[in-house]
Amino acid sequence: MIIKASATLRNDYGSISTLAKETKEPIYITKNGEGDLVLMSIDAFEKREQLLQLRANVLKAEQERIEGTPTLSVAEARKKLRERMSNV
């Protein structure tokens, strides 16, 4: 976990920006010793958002399966994927 004071962000933005991009990790910014903000690079943020969306899709599919929504066999899914790929 990377923790920096808000003064560091204010006084040395360049190094904080570089650190965020190099580590691809969130940086926790404190103000008066208390947690205040989380800063991350755009790439890390977008990757995190994609992961959250993927998890949401998997949970939705699992809920539909539990509720009895009709599913496809592996062979049926492959066939549909091939059809979609041929239309691209």
Beta strands, then each sheet from edge to edge (+ up, - down):
strand 1: 2-5
strand 2: 27-31
strand 3: 34-39
sheet 1: 1+ 2+ 3-
end
